[in-house]
Amino acid sequence: MNKRKVCVITGTRAEYGLLYWLMKEIQADDALELQIITTGMHLSPEFGLTYKEIEKDFKINKKIEMLLSSDTSIGISKSIGLAQISFAESYDELQPDMVVVLGDRYEIFSAVSAAMIARIPIAHLHGGETTEGAFDEAIRHSITKMSHLHFTATEAYKNRVIQLGEQPDSVFNVGGLGIDNIIKLTLLSKEEFEESINFKLNKNNILITFHPASLEKATAQRQFNELLLALDEQKNTALIFTKANSDTDGRVINQMIDEYVSKNKDKAVGFTSLGQLRYLSALQYMDMVVGNSSSGLAEVPTFKKATINIGDRQKGRIKARSVIDCLPIKKEILNAFNLALSKEFKCVLQAVENPYGDGGASSKIKSIIQNINLTGMVKKSFYDLQVKK
C-alpha cells in the first residue's frame, strides 16, 4: 500500500511548537509518510537558526530560504515572492498528497498559493480567527479560501470558516493545538528552569512577548517604550523577554529589548527563542504574561495565569476571563498590572477555563487527514448561507 505523503510546513518557532505533536502522530503512523519543509525565521541566524531544533526530532526534506535582511514592507513582499517560487519547485520534487499549514503568516501564504496552483489538497489549522490589528487577519482568511480541509480551535471559529463559504463537512473543531504541549511535555521544575536560562526568578515574575501590530505604521517603538516604562516601576520583579518575529518593524523591538536588558542585567533577561519546553515551563512560575502574542490567549489560561493583552494586535480573538485588555499607554498598562496582582483577580484565575479546550487536537487531526478521501477535493464549491437557510 502506498503511504499518503503529508507535507507539513513551518516557518517560526512558535508555529513548530504547535505542530510538534501532530508531526509526531504522522511520523508514527504506518499509513502516512511525513514530509517537512522549513522556511522563514527557522533559517535565519538573527532569529536563532531554529531549524536545528527541528532536526533533533525529525528529518527536514526541504529548507526554503526567503528572508531578506529587511523587515520593511518592500522586503517582506519580496520575501513572499521568493518563497512562492521555491515552494513550487519543492512540491514538484516531493510530490506530496497533502500540505498541512497552520495560522496566518506571510510565508504560509506563499506556501499555500503554490500548493493551490499545483492542485495539492491543503489542510489549514487555526483558521476562522480574527486579529484586527495585523495583516495576518487578511492572510488567514485568504489561506482559508485556498484550503480544502479546516481544523479550528473553537466552535465560533468553525462557524466563521463556514461563513466564508467553506463546506461544513470540511470544517472540524478540534480545539487548540498548544494545549497538547502542556499536557504531554514534562515541564521543568523551578530550579531546572532557572538553570536553563541562567537567571534567578524573583518575588514577582513577568514574561514579555511583544510583536509589531503590522497594520499600524511606525507604532512599534512608541508602544513598546510605553511598556518598558511601566516595567521600570515594578519592584522585586524578574523580567523575561522573548523577542519579536520577522514582521514589519520587528527589529526595532528586538533592539530595544537588547538595550533594556543590557542596562538592567540584575532584573531582566532576553531570548531570541525559549523553545516550547522552557517557554511552557516558565508559565508555571510567572505572575503574568505581558504583550500581544496569541499564546497569551491560547495557552496561558490553562495555567490559570493572568495575561495582559496590549493594544489591537489580537483584537477579535476569543479570550478567557484571565485576559486583561489594555491600551499601549504606560498608565493603562500599570493599571492592568495592579489588577493582575490583586487578590480579587487571583480568585478569578482559580476558576478560569481555557476556551480553546483541554487537548487532543493533534490525534484528531491526524486521524482525519489519514482517512479522508482526497479524490476531487481540490474542486471546491461555495457554501452559501443565504441559499441554505
Secondary structure in CASP SS format (residue, H / E / C, confidence):
PFRMAT SS
TARGET T0000
AUTHOR 0000-0000-0000
METHOD secondary structure of the structure
MODEL  1
M C 1.00
N C 1.00
K C 1.00
R E 1.00
K E 1.00
V E 1.00
C E 1.00
V E 1.00
I E 1.00
T E 1.00
G C 1.00
T C 1.00
R H 1.00
A H 1.00
E H 1.00
Y H 1.00
G H 1.00
L H 1.00
L H 1.00
Y H 1.00
W H 1.00
L H 1.00
M H 1.00
K H 1.00
E H 1.00
I H 1.00
Q H 1.00
A H 1.00
D C 1.00
D C 1.00
A C 1.00
L E 1.00
E E 1.00
L E 1.00
Q E 1.00
I E 1.00
I E 1.00
T E 1.00
T E 1.00
G H 1.00
M H 1.00
H H 1.00
L H 1.00
S C 1.00
P H 1.00
E H 1.00
F H 1.00
G C 1.00
L C 1.00
T C 1.00
Y H 1.00
K H 1.00
E H 1.00
I H 1.00
E H 1.00
K C 1.00
D C 1.00
F C 1.00
K C 1.00
I C 1.00
N C 1.00
K E 1.00
K E 1.00
I E 1.00
E C 1.00
M C 1.00
L C 1.00
L C 1.00
S C 1.00
S C 1.00
D C 1.00
T C 1.00
S H 1.00
I H 1.00
G H 1.00
I H 1.00
S H 1.00
K H 1.00
S H 1.00
I H 1.00
G H 1.00
L H 1.00
A H 1.00
Q H 1.00
I H 1.00
S H 1.00
F H 1.00
A H 1.00
E H 1.00
S H 1.00
Y H 1.00
D H 1.00
E H 1.00
L H 1.00
Q C 1.00
P C 1.00
D C 1.00
M E 1.00
V E 1.00
V E 1.00
V E 1.00
L E 1.00
G C 1.00
D C 1.00
R C 1.00
Y H 1.00
E H 1.00
I H 1.00
F H 1.00
S H 1.00
A H 1.00
V H 1.00
S H 1.00
A H 1.00
A H 1.00
M H 1.00
I H 1.00
A C 1.00
R C 1.00
I C 1.00
P C 1.00
I E 1.00
A E 1.00
H E 1.00
L E 1.00
H C 1.00
G C 1.00
G C 1.00
E C 1.00
T C 1.00
T C 1.00
E C 1.00
G C 1.00
A C 1.00
F C 1.00
D H 1.00
E H 1.00
A H 1.00
I H 1.00
R H 1.00
H H 1.00
S H 1.00
I H 1.00
T H 1.00
K H 1.00
M H 1.00
S C 1.00
H C 1.00
L E 1.00
H E 1.00
F E 1.00
T E 1.00
A C 1.00
T C 1.00
E H 1.00
A H 1.00
Y H 1.00
K H 1.00
N H 1.00
R H 1.00
V H 1.00
I H 1.00
Q H 1.00
L C 1.00
G C 1.00
E C 1.00
Q C 1.00
P H 1.00
D H 1.00
S H 1.00
V E 1.00
F E 1.00
N E 1.00
V C 1.00
G C 1.00
G C 1.00
L C 1.00
G H 1.00
I H 1.00
D H 1.00
N H 1.00
I H 1.00
I H 1.00
K H 1.00
L C 1.00
T C 1.00
L C 1.00
L C 1.00
S C 1.00
K H 1.00
E H 1.00
E H 1.00
F H 1.00
E H 1.00
E H 1.00
S H 1.00
I H 1.00
N C 1.00
F C 1.00
K C 1.00
L C 1.00
N C 1.00
K C 1.00
N E 1.00
N E 1.00
I E 1.00
L E 1.00
I E 1.00
T E 1.00
F C 1.00
H C 1.00
P C 1.00
A C 1.00
S C 1.00
L C 1.00
E C 1.00
K C 1.00
A C 1.00
T C 1.00
A H 1.00
Q H 1.00
R H 1.00
Q H 1.00
F H 1.00
N H 1.00
E H 1.00
L H 1.00
L H 1.00
L H 1.00
A H 1.00
L H 1.00
D H 1.00
E C 1.00
Q C 1.00
K C 1.00
N C 1.00
T E 1.00
A E 1.00
L E 1.00
I E 1.00
F E 1.00
T E 1.00
K C 1.00
A C 1.00
N C 1.00
S C 1.00
D C 1.00
T C 1.00
D C 1.00
G H 1.00
R H 1.00
V H 1.00
I H 1.00
N H 1.00
Q H 1.00
M H 1.00
I H 1.00
D H 1.00
E H 1.00
Y H 1.00
V H 1.00
S H 1.00
K H 1.00
N C 1.00
K C 1.00
D C 1.00
K C 1.00
A E 1.00
V E 1.00
G E 1.00
F E 1.00
T C 1.00
S C 1.00
L C 1.00
G H 1.00
Q H 1.00
L H 1.00
R H 1.00
Y H 1.00
L H 1.00
S H 1.00
A H 1.00
L H 1.00
Q H 1.00
Y H 1.00
M C 1.00
D C 1.00
M E 1.00
V E 1.00
V E 1.00
G E 1.00
N C 1.00
S C 1.00
S C 1.00
S H 1.00
G H 1.00
L H 1.00
A H 1.00
E C 1.00
V H 1.00
P H 1.00
T H 1.00
F H 1.00
K C 1.00
K C 1.00
A E 1.00
T E 1.00
I E 1.00
N E 1.00
I E 1.00
G C 1.00
D C 1.00
R C 1.00
Q C 1.00
K C 1.00
G C 1.00
R C 1.00
I C 1.00
K C 1.00
A C 1.00
R C 1.00
S C 1.00
V E 1.00
I E 1.00
D E 1.00
C E 1.00
L C 1.00
P C 1.00
I C 1.00
K H 1.00
K H 1.00
E H 1.00
I H 1.00
L H 1.00
N H 1.00
A H 1.00
F H 1.00
N H 1.00
L H 1.00
A H 1.00
L H 1.00
S C 1.00
K H 1.00
E H 1.00
F H 1.00
K H 1.00
C H 1.00
V H 1.00
L H 1.00
Q H 1.00
A C 1.00
V C 1.00
E C 1.00
N C 1.00
P C 1.00
Y C 1.00
G C 1.00
D C 1.00
G C 1.00
G C 1.00
A H 1.00
S H 1.00
S H 1.00
K H 1.00
I H 1.00
K H 1.00
S H 1.00
I H 1.00
I H 1.00
Q H 1.00
N H 1.00
I C 1.00
N C 1.00
L C 1.00
T C 1.00
G C 1.00
M C 1.00
V C 1.00
K C 1.00
K C 1.00
S C 1.00
F C 1.00
Y C 1.00
D C 1.00
L H 1.00
Q H 1.00
V H 1.00
K H 1.00
K C 1.00
END
